[in-house]
Amino acid sequence: MHFDRELDVRGLNCPLPILRTKKALSEMAPGEVLHVLATDPGSVRDFKAFARQTGNELLSSAETNRVFEYFLKRRPA
């Protein structure tokens, strides 16, 4: 999947992955896609809730070898 920026938060635990994601998205233009790599198993529910609460779109999420991968689209302005 195409993305405009990548954020590696592997090794960090809640709430740091979400806080860093929020900061990264705030620096991006509406419609741009952020690719996030995380290792916190709790991030699965956290990213779903974050997208629902902020209006940013969770395009996809997957897990490979205990690494969680998320693609978030920045909400319109």
N, C-alpha and C positions, 0 to 999 in steps of 0.2 A: 504494500500500500504506500502511496506517495505521502510524504510528510514534510513539513517546513522546518521543524526543529525537533531535536531529540533531547530527552532528559533522562539521565541515568541516576536512579535513586536506590540502586541495589545496595543492600546492607543497612538501609535506614528503616526504622520502625515508626509506626503511627505516633504522632501525626505528621512527621516530617515529609513523607512522600506527597501527601495532599497539599501541605503548605508550599512545598517547592513547585508543585504542579500549578497551584493557584498563581504564584508569582510569575512563572514562565508564561502562562496563558495571558496574564495581564500585560505582558510585554509584546504580545503578538497581535497581528491585525485580525479583524473579524473574518471568519471563514478559513483561517489557516489551521493546519493540523499539527498537533503535538504528539510525538511518539514517546511513551514512557516505559522504562524498564524498572521493575521493582522485584524485591524478594520477600516482602512482608505478606504472608498469607491473608492477613486481614485487609489488605489493600483491595481485594476483590469486592467486598461489600462497600468499602470506603469510596472507591471510584464510582460505583453505581449511584450511591447516595450523593456524592459530590456533583455528578452530572445532573441528576434530578433537581438538586437544590439551586444550582447556579445557572442552569439553562445551557451549559456547554454540552455538546452532543458526544456521547461515548459511542464511537463508530464501531469499535471491536475490542474484544479482550480475549486473551489466550494465555495458556501456561505451557511452557516447555522446560523440562528439567529444573523445576522449582523457580523459574524466572517468569514473572507475570508481565505481559506486554499489553499496553493499552494505546489506543489511538483516540484522541479527543479533538473535536473540532470546536474552535473558539466561537462562541455565540455571536450573533449579529450585534452591532453597537446599539 
